[in-house]
Amino acid sequence: MGGKPRRWLALGGDFVEALRRYADLEQGNRITQSLVTFRHAAERYLKEVFPHKAVATRRTNAFQLERLYQFFDSPPAPLDEIKPIHVRKYLDWRKSSPVAANREIALFSHIFNKAREWGATDQPNPCAGVRKHRETGRDVYVDDSLYQAVWQVADCPLREAMDLAYLTGQRPADVLKMDEREVRDGMVIVRQNKTGTRLRIEVVGQLALLLEQLKRRKMSHNPRSTRLIVDERGKPLGQSALRFRFDRARETAGIPKEEFQFRDLRAKAGTDKESTSDLLSAKSLLGHGSVAMTEHYVRKRGRKVTPTK
């Protein structure tokens, strides 16, 4: 670079890193930071951070990123020029979907922090101090009568999925991926998609009876899937099929969607476990990182107390 004859130096294929190296050669850093936009940082994030996330998280983040591009890449926004007021304006722009907007800004914040680590900007994170939309959260407890109302009109695969979700206390995606090869030494081995938490659930009581029932039903299938939850033909039940079957059964039972969703079975499992055992047992079953997270589930039903006298 420079001089006579002029000498070329390869800076690599990554735009952000190439700018950083160019700035180093030019004895300055502001030139690279003024050229790096949000999209540049996001594209590096896609290459370096995305591969380490769960499949479902990557899918969700991809949709969130498209929304962020609509605001921060039209026209392209230099990272150094994104201020808290712009984050506030984004949240206001997405006020019709407050929860989604909060999640999108959380992704933006992570990308910005990564950009700081990469040397693409030395500005403070513009999300700091910006109040997000208030979230109320879902506050539903599915009692036994509601559970039975749907269960009675459900088909066989859905009944089995409902029972397995309730008895293990796991998320729908984790229930559907449970495999008979992970049932060994008297335990169901679970690795949660969302957090990577590993659990060993004892095969006892009603869970033992359910697993035996699943085994018997699958004996006639050819070819035979090793997944625990399969349809009438023996093929693994997918999330879309589970959602369709559950929605159909719930509608047949005459229950509004807001009163019972399949994901509510995890909260029911945690609440019932706390009621029959204790909070720590519920925490262990759900795979929570803290008691506070489990307490959120318990509050759905109301804390059990004794009278004054």
ChimeraX commands (.cxc) that place a marker at each C-alpha (Angstrom):
marker #1 position 0.00,0.00,0.00 radius 0.5
marker #1 position 1.32,3.46,-0.92 radius 0.5
marker #1 position 4.78,4.19,-2.23 radius 0.5
marker #1 position 6.16,3.49,-5.68 radius 0.5
marker #1 position 5.67,0.94,-7.01 radius 0.5
marker #1 position 2.23,0.58,-5.30 radius 0.5
marker #1 position 1.89,-2.68,-3.37 radius 0.5
marker #1 position -1.52,-4.35,-2.73 radius 0.5
marker #1 position -2.33,-6.04,0.56 radius 0.5
marker #1 position -5.21,-8.52,0.96 radius 0.5
marker #1 position -7.51,-7.56,3.83 radius 0.5
marker #1 position -9.69,-10.69,3.87 radius 0.5
marker #1 position -13.31,-11.40,2.99 radius 0.5
marker #1 position -15.00,-10.10,6.14 radius 0.5
marker #1 position -16.03,-6.47,5.64 radius 0.5
marker #1 position -15.88,-5.39,9.28 radius 0.5
marker #1 position -12.53,-7.08,9.87 radius 0.5
marker #1 position -11.16,-5.71,6.59 radius 0.5
marker #1 position -12.07,-2.17,7.63 radius 0.5
marker #1 position -10.43,-2.67,11.00 radius 0.5
marker #1 position -7.21,-3.87,9.36 radius 0.5
marker #1 position -7.31,-0.98,6.91 radius 0.5
marker #1 position -7.75,1.49,9.76 radius 0.5
marker #1 position -4.78,-0.05,11.57 radius 0.5
marker #1 position -2.65,0.40,8.46 radius 0.5
marker #1 position -3.81,4.01,8.17 radius 0.5
marker #1 position -3.01,4.62,11.85 radius 0.5
marker #1 position -6.57,5.38,12.85 radius 0.5
marker #1 position -9.80,3.73,13.87 radius 0.5
marker #1 position -12.53,6.31,13.13 radius 0.5
marker #1 position -12.58,5.57,9.42 radius 0.5
marker #1 position -13.60,1.94,9.94 radius 0.5
marker #1 position -16.25,2.81,12.51 radius 0.5
marker #1 position -17.81,5.49,10.33 radius 0.5
marker #1 position -18.23,2.98,7.49 radius 0.5
marker #1 position -19.60,0.03,9.47 radius 0.5
marker #1 position -23.39,-0.12,9.39 radius 0.5
marker #1 position -25.84,-2.17,11.41 radius 0.5
marker #1 position -26.21,-4.61,8.52 radius 0.5
marker #1 position -22.45,-5.21,8.38 radius 0.5
marker #1 position -22.43,-6.10,12.07 radius 0.5
marker #1 position -25.55,-8.24,11.69 radius 0.5
marker #1 position -24.06,-10.20,8.79 radius 0.5
marker #1 position -20.95,-11.03,10.82 radius 0.5
marker #1 position -23.25,-12.00,13.70 radius 0.5
marker #1 position -25.06,-14.39,11.35 radius 0.5
marker #1 position -21.78,-16.08,10.44 radius 0.5
marker #1 position -20.16,-16.27,13.86 radius 0.5
marker #1 position -22.92,-16.34,16.48 radius 0.5
marker #1 position -25.95,-17.90,14.77 radius 0.5
marker #1 position -24.41,-21.36,14.26 radius 0.5
marker #1 position -24.14,-21.80,18.03 radius 0.5
marker #1 position -27.85,-21.15,18.67 radius 0.5
marker #1 position -30.67,-23.70,18.74 radius 0.5
marker #1 position -32.51,-24.24,15.44 radius 0.5
marker #1 position -35.75,-22.74,16.75 radius 0.5
marker #1 position -33.89,-19.69,18.07 radius 0.5
marker #1 position -32.16,-19.16,14.72 radius 0.5
marker #1 position -35.51,-19.30,12.95 radius 0.5
marker #1 position -37.02,-16.74,15.32 radius 0.5
marker #1 position -33.98,-14.46,15.16 radius 0.5
marker #1 position -34.11,-14.51,11.34 radius 0.5
marker #1 position -37.64,-13.07,11.39 radius 0.5
marker #1 position -36.59,-10.52,14.02 radius 0.5
marker #1 position -33.60,-9.47,11.95 radius 0.5
marker #1 position -35.80,-8.74,8.93 radius 0.5
marker #1 position -37.80,-6.31,11.06 radius 0.5
marker #1 position -34.62,-4.65,12.33 radius 0.5
marker #1 position -33.36,-4.26,8.76 radius 0.5
marker #1 position -36.57,-2.43,7.81 radius 0.5
marker #1 position -35.72,0.27,10.34 radius 0.5
marker #1 position -31.94,0.29,10.75 radius 0.5
marker #1 position -31.01,-0.53,7.14 radius 0.5
marker #1 position -33.41,1.69,5.19 radius 0.5
marker #1 position -31.26,3.68,4.65 radius 0.5
marker #1 position -28.21,1.90,6.15 radius 0.5
marker #1 position -27.46,3.24,9.63 radius 0.5
marker #1 position -23.79,3.55,10.72 radius 0.5
marker #1 position -23.36,1.89,14.11 radius 0.5
marker #1 position -21.72,4.98,15.61 radius 0.5
marker #1 position -24.76,7.09,14.78 radius 0.5
marker #1 position -27.40,4.86,16.38 radius 0.5
marker #1 position -28.49,6.53,19.60 radius 0.5
marker #1 position -31.01,5.71,22.37 radius 0.5
marker #1 position -33.58,7.96,20.65 radius 0.5
marker #1 position -33.49,5.67,17.61 radius 0.5
marker #1 position -34.11,2.60,19.77 radius 0.5
marker #1 position -37.03,4.45,21.35 radius 0.5
marker #1 position -38.41,5.30,17.91 radius 0.5
marker #1 position -38.11,1.66,16.87 radius 0.5
marker #1 position -40.13,0.53,19.88 radius 0.5
marker #1 position -42.76,3.16,19.10 radius 0.5
marker #1 position -42.81,2.06,15.45 radius 0.5
marker #1 position -43.52,-1.51,16.58 radius 0.5
marker #1 position -45.95,-0.62,19.37 radius 0.5
marker #1 position -48.71,-2.73,17.80 radius 0.5
marker #1 position -46.60,-5.82,18.63 radius 0.5
marker #1 position -45.00,-4.85,21.96 radius 0.5
marker #1 position -43.68,-8.26,22.99 radius 0.5
marker #1 position -42.17,-8.93,19.57 radius 0.5
marker #1 position -40.62,-5.44,19.59 radius 0.5
marker #1 position -38.95,-6.15,22.93 radius 0.5
marker #1 position -37.44,-9.38,21.60 radius 0.5
marker #1 position -36.23,-7.64,18.45 radius 0.5
marker #1 position -34.46,-4.94,20.45 radius 0.5
marker #1 position -32.92,-7.64,22.65 radius 0.5
marker #1 position -31.41,-9.15,19.47 radius 0.5
marker #1 position -30.27,-5.69,18.33 radius 0.5
marker #1 position -28.57,-5.18,21.70 radius 0.5
marker #1 position -26.71,-8.48,21.44 radius 0.5
marker #1 position -25.53,-7.67,17.92 radius 0.5
marker #1 position -24.34,-4.23,19.06 radius 0.5
marker #1 position -22.43,-5.70,22.00 radius 0.5
marker #1 position -20.75,-8.18,19.67 radius 0.5
marker #1 position -19.83,-5.31,17.35 radius 0.5
marker #1 position -18.13,-3.59,20.29 radius 0.5
marker #1 position -16.15,-6.78,20.97 radius 0.5
marker #1 position -15.10,-6.91,17.31 radius 0.5
marker #1 position -13.90,-3.31,17.37 radius 0.5
marker #1 position -16.55,-2.13,14.91 radius 0.5
marker #1 position -17.67,0.60,17.32 radius 0.5
marker #1 position -16.59,2.01,20.65 radius 0.5
marker #1 position -19.91,3.73,21.33 radius 0.5
marker #1 position -22.04,2.66,24.32 radius 0.5
marker #1 position -24.95,0.33,23.64 radius 0.5
marker #1 position -27.87,2.61,22.66 radius 0.5
marker #1 position -30.35,0.19,24.26 radius 0.5
marker #1 position -29.06,1.00,27.74 radius 0.5
marker #1 position -31.59,2.99,29.73 radius 0.5
marker #1 position -34.36,2.71,27.12 radius 0.5
marker #1 position -37.56,1.41,28.69 radius 0.5
marker #1 position -39.13,-1.44,26.74 radius 0.5
marker #1 position -42.83,-2.16,26.38 radius 0.5
marker #1 position -44.47,-3.54,29.48 radius 0.5
marker #1 position -45.26,-7.25,29.31 radius 0.5
marker #1 position -47.97,-8.90,31.35 radius 0.5
marker #1 position -47.12,-12.49,30.43 radius 0.5
marker #1 position -49.44,-15.47,30.29 radius 0.5
marker #1 position -51.28,-16.16,33.55 radius 0.5
marker #1 position -53.14,-19.43,32.98 radius 0.5
marker #1 position -53.44,-22.58,35.05 radius 0.5
marker #1 position -55.04,-25.58,33.34 radius 0.5
marker #1 position -57.00,-27.48,35.96 radius 0.5
marker #1 position -57.72,-31.20,35.70 radius 0.5
marker #1 position -61.27,-30.74,34.37 radius 0.5
marker #1 position -60.03,-28.57,31.50 radius 0.5
marker #1 position -57.26,-31.06,30.73 radius 0.5
marker #1 position -59.72,-33.95,30.64 radius 0.5
marker #1 position -62.18,-32.05,28.47 radius 0.5
marker #1 position -59.60,-31.80,25.68 radius 0.5
marker #1 position -58.05,-35.20,26.36 radius 0.5
marker #1 position -61.39,-37.00,26.00 radius 0.5
marker #1 position -61.96,-35.72,22.44 radius 0.5
marker #1 position -58.30,-35.98,21.37 radius 0.5
marker #1 position -56.96,-38.66,19.02 radius 0.5
marker #1 position -54.50,-41.25,20.31 radius 0.5
marker #1 position -51.23,-39.50,19.30 radius 0.5
marker #1 position -52.43,-36.22,20.83 radius 0.5
marker #1 position -53.44,-37.94,24.07 radius 0.5
marker #1 position -50.00,-39.48,24.31 radius 0.5
marker #1 position -48.30,-36.14,23.57 radius 0.5
marker #1 position -50.41,-34.36,26.20 radius 0.5
marker #1 position -49.65,-36.99,28.82 radius 0.5
marker #1 position -45.92,-37.04,28.04 radius 0.5
marker #1 position -45.72,-33.23,28.14 radius 0.5
marker #1 position -47.53,-33.08,31.47 radius 0.5
marker #1 position -45.66,-35.92,33.17 radius 0.5
marker #1 position -42.21,-34.70,32.08 radius 0.5
marker #1 position -42.90,-30.96,32.33 radius 0.5
marker #1 position -41.01,-30.24,29.10 radius 0.5
marker #1 position -41.61,-27.79,26.26 radius 0.5
marker #1 position -43.54,-29.01,23.17 radius 0.5
marker #1 position -40.43,-29.17,20.95 radius 0.5
marker #1 position -38.54,-31.20,23.57 radius 0.5
marker #1 position -41.47,-33.58,24.00 radius 0.5
marker #1 position -41.70,-34.28,20.27 radius 0.5
marker #1 position -37.99,-35.07,19.96 radius 0.5
marker #1 position -37.95,-37.54,22.88 radius 0.5
marker #1 position -36.53,-40.82,21.63 radius 0.5
marker #1 position -36.73,-44.37,22.96 radius 0.5
marker #1 position -32.95,-44.60,22.58 radius 0.5
marker #1 position -32.73,-41.95,25.31 radius 0.5
marker #1 position -34.77,-44.06,27.72 radius 0.5
marker #1 position -32.20,-46.13,29.57 radius 0.5
marker #1 position -31.16,-47.15,33.05 radius 0.5
marker #1 position -34.62,-46.27,34.32 radius 0.5
marker #1 position -34.36,-42.67,33.11 radius 0.5
marker #1 position -35.62,-40.49,30.27 radius 0.5
marker #1 position -32.65,-38.40,29.15 radius 0.5
marker #1 position -33.60,-34.89,28.04 radius 0.5
marker #1 position -31.51,-32.07,26.61 radius 0.5
marker #1 position -33.65,-28.96,26.39 radius 0.5
marker #1 position -33.52,-27.16,23.05 radius 0.5
marker #1 position -33.91,-23.67,24.47 radius 0.5
marker #1 position -31.31,-23.72,27.24 radius 0.5
marker #1 position -29.26,-26.85,26.61 radius 0.5
marker #1 position -30.09,-28.03,30.14 radius 0.5
marker #1 position -29.73,-31.78,30.63 radius 0.5
marker #1 position -32.23,-33.71,32.75 radius 0.5
marker #1 position -32.71,-37.32,33.80 radius 0.5
marker #1 position -36.36,-38.00,34.56 radius 0.5
marker #1 position -37.05,-41.18,36.53 radius 0.5
marker #1 position -39.26,-43.72,34.78 radius 0.5
marker #1 position -41.69,-44.36,37.62 radius 0.5
marker #1 position -45.40,-44.08,38.31 radius 0.5
marker #1 position -47.66,-42.87,35.51 radius 0.5
marker #1 position -44.68,-42.08,33.27 radius 0.5
marker #1 position -43.61,-45.74,33.36 radius 0.5
marker #1 position -47.14,-46.81,32.40 radius 0.5
marker #1 position -47.24,-44.29,29.55 radius 0.5
marker #1 position -43.90,-45.41,28.11 radius 0.5
marker #1 position -45.07,-49.02,28.15 radius 0.5
marker #1 position -48.24,-47.97,26.34 radius 0.5
marker #1 position -46.22,-46.13,23.70 radius 0.5
marker #1 position -44.01,-49.17,23.22 radius 0.5
marker #1 position -46.98,-51.48,22.69 radius 0.5
marker #1 position -48.66,-49.20,20.13 radius 0.5
marker #1 position -45.47,-48.87,18.10 radius 0.5
marker #1 position -44.84,-52.62,17.85 radius 0.5
marker #1 position -47.10,-52.96,14.79 radius 0.5
marker #1 position -45.45,-50.13,12.85 radius 0.5
marker #1 position -43.17,-50.94,9.93 radius 0.5
marker #1 position -40.89,-49.09,9.46 radius 0.5
marker #1 position -40.70,-48.22,13.12 radius 0.5
marker #1 position -39.61,-44.79,14.35 radius 0.5
marker #1 position -37.64,-44.49,17.58 radius 0.5
marker #1 position -39.41,-41.25,18.51 radius 0.5
marker #1 position -41.75,-41.66,21.45 radius 0.5
marker #1 position -44.57,-39.61,19.92 radius 0.5
marker #1 position -45.68,-40.86,16.50 radius 0.5
marker #1 position -48.83,-40.59,14.41 radius 0.5
marker #1 position -51.20,-43.41,13.43 radius 0.5
marker #1 position -48.81,-44.58,10.70 radius 0.5
marker #1 position -45.81,-44.62,12.98 radius 0.5
marker #1 position -44.18,-41.45,11.66 radius 0.5
marker #1 position -42.77,-38.83,14.06 radius 0.5
marker #1 position -45.33,-36.19,14.95 radius 0.5
marker #1 position -44.18,-32.69,13.96 radius 0.5
marker #1 position -44.97,-29.38,15.63 radius 0.5
marker #1 position -47.43,-28.30,12.93 radius 0.5
marker #1 position -49.32,-31.59,13.17 radius 0.5
marker #1 position -49.38,-31.36,16.96 radius 0.5
marker #1 position -50.73,-27.81,16.81 radius 0.5
marker #1 position -53.43,-28.80,14.29 radius 0.5
marker #1 position -54.57,-31.80,16.32 radius 0.5
marker #1 position -54.62,-29.85,19.57 radius 0.5
marker #1 position -56.51,-26.90,18.07 radius 0.5
marker #1 position -59.09,-29.29,16.62 radius 0.5
marker #1 position -59.60,-31.11,19.92 radius 0.5
marker #1 position -59.82,-27.87,21.89 radius 0.5
marker #1 position -62.42,-26.51,19.46 radius 0.5
marker #1 position -64.42,-29.74,19.67 radius 0.5
marker #1 position -64.37,-29.43,23.46 radius 0.5
marker #1 position -65.68,-25.87,23.15 radius 0.5
marker #1 position -62.73,-24.29,24.96 radius 0.5
marker #1 position -61.44,-20.84,23.89 radius 0.5
marker #1 position -57.81,-20.65,22.74 radius 0.5
marker #1 position -56.86,-18.15,25.44 radius 0.5
marker #1 position -57.91,-20.62,28.14 radius 0.5
marker #1 position -55.75,-23.57,27.07 radius 0.5
marker #1 position -52.72,-23.85,24.83 radius 0.5
marker #1 position -50.47,-26.90,24.59 radius 0.5
marker #1 position -47.55,-24.99,26.08 radius 0.5
marker #1 position -49.62,-24.45,29.25 radius 0.5
marker #1 position -49.00,-28.09,30.17 radius 0.5
marker #1 position -45.47,-27.19,31.25 radius 0.5
marker #1 position -46.81,-24.61,33.70 radius 0.5
marker #1 position -49.40,-27.11,34.93 radius 0.5
marker #1 position -46.68,-29.71,35.50 radius 0.5
marker #1 position -44.54,-27.29,37.50 radius 0.5
marker #1 position -47.47,-26.04,39.56 radius 0.5
marker #1 position -48.78,-29.52,40.34 radius 0.5
marker #1 position -45.29,-30.76,41.20 radius 0.5
marker #1 position -44.84,-27.90,43.68 radius 0.5
marker #1 position -48.25,-28.64,45.18 radius 0.5
marker #1 position -47.53,-32.34,45.76 radius 0.5
marker #1 position -43.83,-31.97,46.58 radius 0.5
marker #1 position -41.97,-28.66,46.92 radius 0.5
marker #1 position -40.63,-25.74,44.91 radius 0.5
marker #1 position -37.16,-27.24,44.46 radius 0.5
marker #1 position -38.65,-30.43,43.01 radius 0.5
marker #1 position -40.66,-28.36,40.54 radius 0.5
marker #1 position -37.53,-26.38,39.64 radius 0.5
marker #1 position -35.60,-29.58,38.95 radius 0.5
marker #1 position -38.37,-31.05,36.78 radius 0.5
marker #1 position -38.68,-27.94,34.65 radius 0.5
marker #1 position -34.92,-27.48,34.36 radius 0.5
marker #1 position -35.04,-23.88,35.55 radius 0.5
marker #1 position -31.87,-22.00,36.40 radius 0.5
marker #1 position -33.40,-20.29,39.43 radius 0.5
marker #1 position -36.20,-20.70,41.95 radius 0.5
marker #1 position -37.56,-17.30,40.87 radius 0.5
marker #1 position -38.38,-18.70,37.43 radius 0.5
marker #1 position -40.27,-21.59,38.98 radius 0.5
marker #1 position -42.17,-19.28,41.33 radius 0.5
marker #1 position -43.57,-17.55,38.26 radius 0.5
marker #1 position -45.28,-20.81,37.31 radius 0.5
marker #1 position -46.56,-21.48,40.82 radius 0.5
marker #1 position -48.23,-18.06,40.99 radius 0.5
marker #1 position -50.47,-19.05,38.07 radius 0.5
marker #1 position -52.53,-21.18,40.44 radius 0.5
marker #1 position -51.99,-19.14,43.57 radius 0.5
marker #1 position -49.76,-19.91,46.52 radius 0.5
marker #1 position -51.09,-22.51,48.93 radius 0.5
marker #1 position -51.41,-21.11,52.48 radius 0.5
marker #1 position -53.10,-22.02,55.76 radius 0.5
marker #1 position -55.67,-19.89,57.59 radius 0.5
marker #1 position -54.78,-17.72,60.58 radius 0.5
marker #1 position -56.36,-20.26,62.96 radius 0.5
marker link #1:1,2 radius 0.2
marker link #1:2,3 radius 0.2
marker link #1:3,4 radius 0.2
marker link #1:4,5 radius 0.2
marker link #1:5,6 radius 0.2
marker link #1:6,7 radius 0.2
marker link #1:7,8 radius 0.2
marker link #1:8,9 radius 0.2
marker link #1:9,10 radius 0.2
marker link #1:10,11 radius 0.2
marker link #1:11,12 radius 0.2
marker link #1:12,13 radius 0.2
marker link #1:13,14 radius 0.2
marker link #1:14,15 radius 0.2
marker link #1:15,16 radius 0.2
marker link #1:16,17 radius 0.2
marker link #1:17,18 radius 0.2
marker link #1:18,19 radius 0.2
marker link #1:19,20 radius 0.2
marker link #1:20,21 radius 0.2
marker link #1:21,22 radius 0.2
marker link #1:22,23 radius 0.2
marker link #1:23,24 radius 0.2
marker link #1:24,25 radius 0.2
marker link #1:25,26 radius 0.2
marker link #1:26,27 radius 0.2
marker link #1:27,28 radius 0.2
marker link #1:28,29 radius 0.2
marker link #1:29,30 radius 0.2
marker link #1:30,31 radius 0.2
marker link #1:31,32 radius 0.2
marker link #1:32,33 radius 0.2
marker link #1:33,34 radius 0.2
marker link #1:34,35 radius 0.2
marker link #1:35,36 radius 0.2
marker link #1:36,37 radius 0.2
marker link #1:37,38 radius 0.2
marker link #1:38,39 radius 0.2
marker link #1:39,40 radius 0.2
marker link #1:40,41 radius 0.2
marker link #1:41,42 radius 0.2
marker link #1:42,43 radius 0.2
marker link #1:43,44 radius 0.2
marker link #1:44,45 radius 0.2
marker link #1:45,46 radius 0.2
marker link #1:46,47 radius 0.2
marker link #1:47,48 radius 0.2
marker link #1:48,49 radius 0.2
marker link #1:49,50 radius 0.2
marker link #1:50,51 radius 0.2
marker link #1:51,52 radius 0.2
marker link #1:52,53 radius 0.2
marker link #1:53,54 radius 0.2
marker link #1:54,55 radius 0.2
marker link #1:55,56 radius 0.2
marker link #1:56,57 radius 0.2
marker link #1:57,58 radius 0.2
marker link #1:58,59 radius 0.2
marker link #1:59,60 radius 0.2
marker link #1:60,61 radius 0.2
marker link #1:61,62 radius 0.2
marker link #1:62,63 radius 0.2
marker link #1:63,64 radius 0.2
marker link #1:64,65 radius 0.2
marker link #1:65,66 radius 0.2
marker link #1:66,67 radius 0.2
marker link #1:67,68 radius 0.2
marker link #1:68,69 radius 0.2
marker link #1:69,70 radius 0.2
marker link #1:70,71 radius 0.2
marker link #1:71,72 radius 0.2
marker link #1:72,73 radius 0.2
marker link #1:73,74 radius 0.2
marker link #1:74,75 radius 0.2
marker link #1:75,76 radius 0.2
marker link #1:76,77 radius 0.2
marker link #1:77,78 radius 0.2
marker link #1:78,79 radius 0.2
marker link #1:79,80 radius 0.2
marker link #1:80,81 radius 0.2
marker link #1:81,82 radius 0.2
marker link #1:82,83 radius 0.2
marker link #1:83,84 radius 0.2
marker link #1:84,85 radius 0.2
marker link #1:85,86 radius 0.2
marker link #1:86,87 radius 0.2
marker link #1:87,88 radius 0.2
marker link #1:88,89 radius 0.2
marker link #1:89,90 radius 0.2
marker link #1:90,91 radius 0.2
marker link #1:91,92 radius 0.2
marker link #1:92,93 radius 0.2
marker link #1:93,94 radius 0.2
marker link #1:94,95 radius 0.2
marker link #1:95,96 radius 0.2
marker link #1:96,97 radius 0.2
marker link #1:97,98 radius 0.2
marker link #1:98,99 radius 0.2
marker link #1:99,100 radius 0.2
marker link #1:100,101 radius 0.2
marker link #1:101,102 radius 0.2
marker link #1:102,103 radius 0.2
marker link #1:103,104 radius 0.2
marker link #1:104,105 radius 0.2
marker link #1:105,106 radius 0.2
marker link #1:106,107 radius 0.2
marker link #1:107,108 radius 0.2
marker link #1:108,109 radius 0.2
marker link #1:109,110 radius 0.2
marker link #1:110,111 radius 0.2
marker link #1:111,112 radius 0.2
marker link #1:112,113 radius 0.2
marker link #1:113,114 radius 0.2
marker link #1:114,115 radius 0.2
marker link #1:115,116 radius 0.2
marker link #1:116,117 radius 0.2
marker link #1:117,118 radius 0.2
marker link #1:118,119 radius 0.2
marker link #1:119,120 radius 0.2
marker link #1:120,121 radius 0.2
marker link #1:121,122 radius 0.2
marker link #1:122,123 radius 0.2
marker link #1:123,124 radius 0.2
marker link #1:124,125 radius 0.2
marker link #1:125,126 radius 0.2
marker link #1:126,127 radius 0.2
marker link #1:127,128 radius 0.2
marker link #1:128,129 radius 0.2
marker link #1:129,130 radius 0.2
marker link #1:130,131 radius 0.2
marker link #1:131,132 radius 0.2
marker link #1:132,133 radius 0.2
marker link #1:133,134 radius 0.2
marker link #1:134,135 radius 0.2
marker link #1:135,136 radius 0.2
marker link #1:136,137 radius 0.2
marker link #1:137,138 radius 0.2
marker link #1:138,139 radius 0.2
marker link #1:139,140 radius 0.2
marker link #1:140,141 radius 0.2
marker link #1:141,142 radius 0.2
marker link #1:142,143 radius 0.2
marker link #1:143,144 radius 0.2
marker link #1:144,145 radius 0.2
marker link #1:145,146 radius 0.2
marker link #1:146,147 radius 0.2
marker link #1:147,148 radius 0.2
marker link #1:148,149 radius 0.2
marker link #1:149,150 radius 0.2
marker link #1:150,151 radius 0.2
marker link #1:151,152 radius 0.2
marker link #1:152,153 radius 0.2
marker link #1:153,154 radius 0.2
marker link #1:154,155 radius 0.2
marker link #1:155,156 radius 0.2
marker link #1:156,157 radius 0.2
marker link #1:157,158 radius 0.2
marker link #1:158,159 radius 0.2
marker link #1:159,160 radius 0.2
marker link #1:160,161 radius 0.2
marker link #1:161,162 radius 0.2
marker link #1:162,163 radius 0.2
marker link #1:163,164 radius 0.2
marker link #1:164,165 radius 0.2
marker link #1:165,166 radius 0.2
marker link #1:166,167 radius 0.2
marker link #1:167,168 radius 0.2
marker link #1:168,169 radius 0.2
marker link #1:169,170 radius 0.2
marker link #1:170,171 radius 0.2
marker link #1:171,172 radius 0.2
marker link #1:172,173 radius 0.2
marker link #1:173,174 radius 0.2
marker link #1:174,175 radius 0.2
marker link #1:175,176 radius 0.2
marker link #1:176,177 radius 0.2
marker link #1:177,178 radius 0.2
marker link #1:178,179 radius 0.2
marker link #1:179,180 radius 0.2
marker link #1:180,181 radius 0.2
marker link #1:181,182 radius 0.2
marker link #1:182,183 radius 0.2
marker link #1:183,184 radius 0.2
marker link #1:184,185 radius 0.2
marker link #1:185,186 radius 0.2
marker link #1:186,187 radius 0.2
marker link #1:187,188 radius 0.2
marker link #1:188,189 radius 0.2
marker link #1:189,190 radius 0.2
marker link #1:190,191 radius 0.2
marker link #1:191,192 radius 0.2
marker link #1:192,193 radius 0.2
marker link #1:193,194 radius 0.2
marker link #1:194,195 radius 0.2
marker link #1:195,196 radius 0.2
marker link #1:196,197 radius 0.2
marker link #1:197,198 radius 0.2
marker link #1:198,199 radius 0.2
marker link #1:199,200 radius 0.2
marker link #1:200,201 radius 0.2
marker link #1:201,202 radius 0.2
marker link #1:202,203 radius 0.2
marker link #1:203,204 radius 0.2
marker link #1:204,205 radius 0.2
marker link #1:205,206 radius 0.2
marker link #1:206,207 radius 0.2
marker link #1:207,208 radius 0.2
marker link #1:208,209 radius 0.2
marker link #1:209,210 radius 0.2
marker link #1:210,211 radius 0.2
marker link #1:211,212 radius 0.2
marker link #1:212,213 radius 0.2
marker link #1:213,214 radius 0.2
marker link #1:214,215 radius 0.2
marker link #1:215,216 radius 0.2
marker link #1:216,217 radius 0.2
marker link #1:217,218 radius 0.2
marker link #1:218,219 radius 0.2
marker link #1:219,220 radius 0.2
marker link #1:220,221 radius 0.2
marker link #1:221,222 radius 0.2
marker link #1:222,223 radius 0.2
marker link #1:223,224 radius 0.2
marker link #1:224,225 radius 0.2
marker link #1:225,226 radius 0.2
marker link #1:226,227 radius 0.2
marker link #1:227,228 radius 0.2
marker link #1:228,229 radius 0.2
marker link #1:229,230 radius 0.2
marker link #1:230,231 radius 0.2
marker link #1:231,232 radius 0.2
marker link #1:232,233 radius 0.2
marker link #1:233,234 radius 0.2
marker link #1:234,235 radius 0.2
marker link #1:235,236 radius 0.2
marker link #1:236,237 radius 0.2
marker link #1:237,238 radius 0.2
marker link #1:238,239 radius 0.2
marker link #1:239,240 radius 0.2
marker link #1:240,241 radius 0.2
marker link #1:241,242 radius 0.2
marker link #1:242,243 radius 0.2
marker link #1:243,244 radius 0.2
marker link #1:244,245 radius 0.2
marker link #1:245,246 radius 0.2
marker link #1:246,247 radius 0.2
marker link #1:247,248 radius 0.2
marker link #1:248,249 radius 0.2
marker link #1:249,250 radius 0.2
marker link #1:250,251 radius 0.2
marker link #1:251,252 radius 0.2
marker link #1:252,253 radius 0.2
marker link #1:253,254 radius 0.2
marker link #1:254,255 radius 0.2
marker link #1:255,256 radius 0.2
marker link #1:256,257 radius 0.2
marker link #1:257,258 radius 0.2
marker link #1:258,259 radius 0.2
marker link #1:259,260 radius 0.2
marker link #1:260,261 radius 0.2
marker link #1:261,262 radius 0.2
marker link #1:262,263 radius 0.2
marker link #1:263,264 radius 0.2
marker link #1:264,265 radius 0.2
marker link #1:265,266 radius 0.2
marker link #1:266,267 radius 0.2
marker link #1:267,268 radius 0.2
marker link #1:268,269 radius 0.2
marker link #1:269,270 radius 0.2
marker link #1:270,271 radius 0.2
marker link #1:271,272 radius 0.2
marker link #1:272,273 radius 0.2
marker link #1:273,274 radius 0.2
marker link #1:274,275 radius 0.2
marker link #1:275,276 radius 0.2
marker link #1:276,277 radius 0.2
marker link #1:277,278 radius 0.2
marker link #1:278,279 radius 0.2
marker link #1:279,280 radius 0.2
marker link #1:280,281 radius 0.2
marker link #1:281,282 radius 0.2
marker link #1:282,283 radius 0.2
marker link #1:283,284 radius 0.2
marker link #1:284,285 radius 0.2
marker link #1:285,286 radius 0.2
marker link #1:286,287 radius 0.2
marker link #1:287,288 radius 0.2
marker link #1:288,289 radius 0.2
marker link #1:289,290 radius 0.2
marker link #1:290,291 radius 0.2
marker link #1:291,292 radius 0.2
marker link #1:292,293 radius 0.2
marker link #1:293,294 radius 0.2
marker link #1:294,295 radius 0.2
marker link #1:295,296 radius 0.2
marker link #1:296,297 radius 0.2
marker link #1:297,298 radius 0.2
marker link #1:298,299 radius 0.2
marker link #1:299,300 radius 0.2
marker link #1:300,301 radius 0.2
marker link #1:301,302 radius 0.2
marker link #1:302,303 radius 0.2
marker link #1:303,304 radius 0.2
marker link #1:304,305 radius 0.2
marker link #1:305,306 radius 0.2
marker link #1:306,307 radius 0.2
marker link #1:307,308 radius 0.2
marker link #1:308,309 radius 0.2
view
